[in-house]
Amino acid sequence: MALYHPDIYDASRPVPSYWEQNAPLPQHRFQPLQNEQRCEVAIIGGGYTGLSAALHLARDYGIEARVLEAGHIGWGASGRNGGFCCMPATKLSIAELIRRYGVEETQHFYRAQREAIELVERLSEEEDIDYEKCGDGILEVAHKASRMRALGEDQGALKKLFGIESDLIEKKALQASYFDCAELEGGLKVHLGFGLNPIKFVAGLAQAAARRGAVIHGKSAVSGWEKVNGLHRLITPQGTLCADRVIVAVNGFIREQLNPTLDAAALPAISNIIVTRALSEDELKAHAWQNTSPAVTTKALHNYFRLLPDKRFLIGGRGDYRGSDESGKIMRSKLEARFRQLFPHWQEVPVTHFWRGLVCVTRSLLPRIGRLEDDPSVWYGFGYHGNGVCNAPWAGKMIATNLAGANRDLAGIPKVMRGLSSSFVFPGLRLWMLRAAYAYYRVKDAV
């Protein structure tokens, strides 16, 4: 039984995103799997994680890999996110990470976060991927004056512990040099990260992986998985793929019962996005807009927003607990209302696009990368907590490197991300757990 309504998992339906309608991926190269095929490594999921793994396996190690994607390439979160290439891939604060894991492991985690962002830039150069990079950092906007103290503490920790530069910006300076909106009491600009066009990035990864020798199949959802005589057998609508090893790279769009161990380790959560028509110069001046860097609010249930290169405005936020088309209409109305609350001078600006997708939360509130203890031939990477644009390609690269034997014992992967964390005790109640978490975060945001 699916966790959400079937509407949100229907891979036969196009994604009504701004990205897809303005830069569609050429799909004719990625035909469905036909008949019975054989490969060394089968990859379930044609998003950033799976495509990066396929690219690095084929290019760096000469390992034959085939990718199986349920929809068209880029159909999942990798093609429909907000295009925030930033850190960190966790809901835990720096102080919480240090309390749980110590300073050294927290530093290792943040080094990996930097490496992930740098990997996106390096792949762009190596594989000639034009993903419309914009901005020179990420802005975290304090929605209450009391949050400036926490941002100041983050600034000190980022510099002292991780060598990451940032600027603490008071309210008037932020309004004068970046933008103005409701619920703005200052902010922190971290000089690491940028915005990009997610569909162009996933398209570039797919084309690079195929060019380097990986085989990619769209419209090839895995409906059955068995292991016979040491060989994995993945069943799709039109064919069967046999492989020595399998990488599960589906993140929030994991199908229930695909692998019982992974089912209980992942909690998909809905995220919604709207995009407006292009804003005029007068409309931009109304909110003193002079910023190309992505921004996020300090709320636990935060909003994230950015001005796109063509002057359209994108804003996103967390969604509902159903995933049906009808609930989507309700969430669109709520997100539009939130947009107009934050930017009151844009009351009459029409919204042209609305879409949604699934991010992935884990019980540890950190990504999980590794292989199954009861079957080391099965690898996985998931749980990016809404920051998969850079963390997913990095996870794919690390899986490829370790699978190929270039590293031993998951070397290079921080311990805080390595292996599976504790499973959700009652997987069937995960949405109720999500409801409880959101209720807690609403109270926390109001304080």
C-alpha positions in Angstrom: 0.0 0.0 0.0 1.4 3.4 -1.0 2.0 6.0 1.8 0.3 8.8 -0.2 -2.5 8.9 -2.7 -1.7 7.3 -6.0 -2.0 10.7 -7.8 1.4 11.8 -6.6 3.1 8.5 -7.7 1.6 8.4 -11.2 4.7 8.4 -13.4 2.6 8.5 -16.6 1.5 12.0 -15.9 3.6 15.0 -17.0 4.9 17.3 -14.3 3.3 20.8 -14.6 6.5 22.6 -13.5 7.9 25.8 -14.9 11.2 23.9 -15.5 9.6 21.2 -17.7 7.6 23.6 -19.7 10.6 25.8 -20.5 13.5 23.3 -20.9 12.0 19.9 -21.6 14.5 17.0 -21.5 15.0 15.1 -24.8 13.5 11.8 -23.9 13.9 9.9 -27.1 17.3 8.7 -26.1 16.0 7.0 -23.0 13.7 4.2 -24.1 12.0 1.7 -21.8 13.8 -1.5 -20.9 12.8 -4.3 -23.4 13.1 -8.0 -23.1 15.6 -9.6 -20.7 18.9 -7.7 -20.2 22.0 -8.2 -18.1 24.4 -5.7 -16.5 26.9 -5.4 -13.7 25.1 -2.8 -11.7 21.3 -1.9 -11.9 20.3 1.5 -10.6 16.7 2.0 -9.5 16.0 5.7 -10.0 16.9 8.2 -12.7 17.5 11.3 -10.7 20.6 13.0 -9.4 21.7 10.1 -7.2 21.2 7.4 -9.8 22.6 9.3 -12.8 25.6 10.5 -10.8 26.3 6.9 -9.8 25.9 5.7 -13.4 28.2 8.5 -14.7 31.0 7.8 -12.2 30.8 4.0 -12.5 31.0 4.2 -16.3 33.4 7.1 -16.7 35.8 6.5 -13.8 35.7 2.7 -13.4 34.5 1.2 -16.6 31.7 -0.6 -14.8 28.6 -1.4 -16.9 25.5 0.3 -15.3 21.9 0.5 -16.4 19.4 3.0 -14.9 15.7 2.2 -14.5 13.4 5.3 -14.0 9.7 4.9 -13.4 8.8 8.0 -15.3 10.6 10.0 -17.9 14.1 11.1 -16.9 13.8 14.0 -14.5 10.2 13.1 -13.5 11.0 12.9 -9.8 12.4 15.3 -7.3 15.5 15.9 -9.4 13.5 17.6 -12.1 10.9 19.5 -10.0 12.8 21.0 -7.0 13.4 24.7 -6.4 17.0 24.6 -7.7 18.7 25.4 -4.4 22.3 24.0 -4.5 23.1 24.5 -0.9 23.7 22.9 2.5 23.1 21.3 5.0 21.1 18.1 4.2 19.8 17.9 7.8 17.2 19.3 10.1 19.8 19.3 12.9 21.5 22.5 14.0 25.3 22.7 14.3 25.0 22.6 18.1 22.7 19.5 17.9 25.2 17.7 15.5 28.0 18.4 17.9 26.0 17.1 20.9 25.2 13.9 19.1 28.3 13.2 17.2 31.1 15.4 18.4 33.1 18.2 16.8 35.3 16.0 14.5 32.4 14.1 12.9 30.4 17.3 12.5 33.4 18.8 10.7 33.6 15.8 8.5 29.9 16.2 7.7 30.3 19.9 6.7 33.4 19.1 4.6 31.2 16.7 2.7 28.6 19.4 2.3 31.2 21.7 0.7 32.4 18.9 -1.5 28.9 18.3 -2.7 28.4 21.8 -3.8 31.9 21.8 -5.5 31.0 18.6 -7.2 28.0 20.2 -9.0 30.3 22.9 -10.3 33.0 20.4 -11.3 30.6 18.2 -13.2 29.3 21.3 -15.0 32.9 22.0 -16.2 33.9 18.4 -16.9 30.7 17.4 -18.7 29.7 20.7 -20.3 26.4 21.1 -18.4 24.8 24.5 -18.6 22.5 24.7 -15.6 21.9 28.4 -15.3 23.9 29.1 -12.2 22.8 32.2 -10.4 23.6 33.9 -7.1 26.8 33.9 -5.0 25.6 32.3 -1.8 22.4 31.5 0.2 20.5 34.0 2.3 18.8 32.8 5.5 16.2 35.4 6.5 15.3 35.8 10.2 11.5 35.9 10.5 11.7 37.2 14.0 14.3 39.5 15.7 15.0 36.8 18.2 16.3 34.5 15.5 19.2 36.9 14.7 21.1 35.6 17.8 21.0 32.0 16.5 22.2 33.3 13.1 25.1 35.0 14.8 26.0 31.8 16.5 25.8 30.0 13.2 28.1 32.6 11.6 30.7 32.0 14.3 30.6 28.2 14.1 30.7 28.2 10.3 33.9 30.2 10.3 35.6 28.7 13.3 34.7 25.0 12.8 34.4 24.7 9.0 36.1 27.7 7.4 32.9 28.8 5.7 32.6 32.6 5.3 29.3 34.3 5.9 27.9 37.8 6.6 25.5 38.7 9.3 23.3 41.4 7.9 21.1 43.7 9.9 17.5 44.5 8.9 18.1 47.9 7.3 21.2 46.7 5.4 19.3 43.7 4.1 16.4 45.9 2.9 18.8 48.3 1.3 21.0 45.8 -0.6 18.9 42.7 -1.1 15.1 42.9 -0.7 12.3 43.7 1.7 9.4 41.6 2.7 7.2 40.9 5.7 8.8 38.8 8.5 12.3 40.1 7.8 14.4 41.1 10.7 17.9 40.6 9.3 19.7 37.6 7.9 22.8 35.6 7.3 24.4 35.3 3.9 26.5 32.1 3.6 29.1 32.4 0.8 28.6 28.8 -0.3 25.9 27.7 -2.7 23.8 29.1 -5.5 20.7 28.6 -7.6 20.4 26.5 -10.7 17.9 25.1 -13.2 17.2 21.6 -11.9 15.8 20.1 -15.2 18.9 21.4 -17.1 21.2 19.9 -14.5 19.4 16.5 -14.5 19.4 16.5 -18.3 23.1 17.2 -18.4 23.8 14.4 -16.0 21.7 12.0 -18.0 23.4 12.9 -21.3 26.8 12.8 -19.7 26.2 9.3 -18.2 24.9 8.0 -21.6 27.8 9.5 -23.4 30.2 7.8 -21.0 28.7 4.4 -21.5 25.8 4.0 -19.1 22.5 2.8 -20.4 19.4 4.7 -19.2 15.8 3.5 -19.5 12.8 5.8 -18.9 9.3 4.5 -18.3 10.7 1.4 -16.6 9.2 1.2 -13.1 10.4 -1.7 -11.1 7.3 -3.7 -10.1 9.1 -6.9 -8.9 12.5 -7.7 -7.4 13.8 -11.1 -6.6 17.2 -12.7 -6.1 17.9 -16.0 -7.9 21.2 -17.8 -7.6 23.0 -14.7 -6.4 21.6 -12.6 -9.2 19.2 -9.7 -8.8 16.2 -9.8 -11.1 14.3 -6.5 -11.6 10.9 -6.7 -13.4 9.6 -3.8 -15.3 6.5 -3.4 -17.6 8.3 -4.4 -20.8 11.4 -6.2 -19.6 13.6 -7.8 -17.0 17.1 -6.7 -15.9 19.5 -9.1 -14.2 22.4 -7.6 -12.3 25.1 -8.5 -9.9 24.6 -5.5 -7.7 21.7 -2.9 -7.3 21.8 0.7 -6.2 18.5 2.0 -4.8 18.4 5.7 -5.6 14.8 6.9 -5.4 14.8 9.1 -2.3 11.3 10.4 -1.5 9.6 8.6 -4.4 10.5 5.2 -3.1 7.7 2.7 -3.8 6.4 0.9 -0.8 7.3 -2.8 -0.7 10.2 -2.2 -3.1 12.6 -3.2 -0.3 11.1 -3.8 3.2 14.3 -2.7 5.0 14.4 0.7 3.1 10.6 1.2 3.5 10.9 1.6 7.2 13.9 3.9 7.0 12.4 6.6 4.8 9.7 9.2 5.4 8.6 11.0 2.2 7.2 14.5 2.8 5.4 16.7 0.2 6.8 20.0 -0.8 4.9 22.5 -3.0 6.2 25.2 -5.4 4.6 28.1 -7.2 6.0 30.4 -9.9 4.7 33.7 -11.0 4.8 35.5 -14.3 7.8 37.7 -14.9 7.9 40.7 -12.6 8.2 44.2 -14.0 10.9 46.6 -12.8 8.3 48.6 -10.9 7.1 45.5 -9.1 10.7 44.5 -8.2 11.3 48.0 -6.8 8.2 47.7 -4.7 10.1 45.1 -2.6 13.5 46.6 -3.2 14.6 43.5 -5.0 18.3 43.5 -5.9 19.2 39.9 -5.2 19.9 36.8 -7.4 20.8 34.4 -4.6 18.3 31.9 -3.2 16.8 32.7 0.2 15.1 30.6 2.9 13.4 31.7 6.1 14.5 30.7 9.6 11.1 29.0 10.3 11.4 25.3 11.0 8.5 24.9 8.5 10.3 27.4 6.3 9.5 29.0 2.9 12.2 29.1 0.3 12.2 31.6 -2.6 14.3 33.0 -5.4 14.1 35.4 -8.4 14.6 33.4 -11.6 16.8 34.6 -14.5 13.7 35.7 -16.5 12.3 37.7 -13.5 9.7 35.2 -12.5 9.4 34.5 -8.8 9.5 31.0 -7.2 8.4 30.2 -3.7 8.0 26.9 -2.0 6.9 25.3 1.3 5.9 22.0 2.9 2.7 20.3 1.8 -0.1 18.1 3.1 -0.5 14.5 4.2 -2.6 13.1 1.4 -1.1 13.8 -2.1 -4.3 13.7 -4.0 -5.1 16.1 -6.8 -7.8 17.7 -4.6 -5.5 18.2 -1.7 -3.0 19.7 -4.2 -5.6 22.4 -5.1 -6.0 23.3 -1.4 -2.2 23.5 -0.9 -1.8 25.7 -4.0 -4.3 28.2 -2.5 -2.5 28.2 0.9 0.9 28.7 -0.7 -0.4 31.6 -2.9 -1.8 33.2 0.3 1.5 32.8 2.0 3.3 34.3 -1.0 1.1 37.4 -0.8 1.5 37.6 3.0 5.3 37.7 2.7 5.2 40.0 -0.4 2.2 42.3 0.1 3.1 44.6 -2.8 2.6 41.7 -5.2 -1.0 41.0 -4.4 -2.0 41.2 -8.1 0.9 39.2 -9.6 -0.6 36.1 -11.1 0.8 32.6 -10.4 1.4 30.7 -13.6 2.7 27.3 -12.3 2.1 25.0 -9.4 3.6 21.6 -8.7 4.7 19.4 -5.9 7.0 16.5 -5.1 8.4 14.4 -2.4 11.5 15.1 -0.2 12.8 12.5 2.1 13.3 12.5 5.9 15.1 9.9 7.9 14.7 9.1 11.6 18.3 10.4 12.2 17.4 13.6 10.3 20.6 13.0 8.2 21.2 11.4 4.8 21.8 7.7 4.7 24.4 6.2 2.3 25.7 2.7 2.3 24.8 -0.9 1.6 22.5 -3.4 3.3 24.0 -5.5 6.1 22.0 -8.6 5.1 22.9 -8.2 1.4 26.0 -6.2 0.7 25.3 -6.3 -3.0 22.5 -3.7 -2.5 23.5 -0.1 -2.1 21.4 3.0 -1.3 21.5 6.7 -1.0 18.6 8.8 0.3 17.3 11.2 2.9 18.6 14.6 1.7 16.0 16.6 3.7 15.2 19.0 0.8 18.8 19.6 -0.1 19.4 16.9 -2.6 20.5 19.2 -5.5 24.1 18.8 -4.4 23.9 16.0 -1.8 22.3 13.5 -4.2 25.0 13.7 -6.9 27.7 13.5 -4.2 26.0 10.4 -2.7 25.9 8.8 -6.2 29.6 9.5 -6.6 30.4 8.1 -3.2 28.4 4.9 -3.8 30.1 4.4 -7.2 33.6 4.9 -5.6 32.9 2.5 -2.8 31.2 -0.1 -5.0 34.1 0.0 -7.4 36.4 -0.8 -4.6 38.4 2.5 -4.8 37.5 3.0 -1.1 37.1 0.4 1.6 34.5 0.2 4.4 32.6 3.3 3.0 35.6 5.5 3.4 35.0 9.1 2.6 31.4 9.0 3.8 31.0 10.8 7.2 30.0 8.4 10.0 26.9 10.5 10.7 25.6 9.6 7.2 27.0 6.1 6.9 24.6 3.1 6.9 21.0 3.0 7.9 19.8 4.8 11.0 17.1 3.3 13.2 14.0 2.5 11.3 10.6 4.1 12.1 9.2 1.8 14.7 5.7 1.7 13.2 6.2 2.4 9.4 2.4 2.4 8.8 2.1 5.4 11.2 4.7 7.5 9.5 2.3 10.2 8.3 0.9 10.6 11.8 4.5 11.1 13.0 4.9 13.7 10.3 1.7 15.4 11.5 3.0 15.5 15.0 6.4 16.9 13.9 4.7 19.7 11.9 2.5 20.6 14.9 5.6 20.8 17.0 7.4 23.0 14.4 4.4 25.4 14.2 4.6 25.9 17.9 8.4 26.4 17.7 8.1 28.9 14.9 5.6 31.0 16.9 8.0 31.4 19.8 
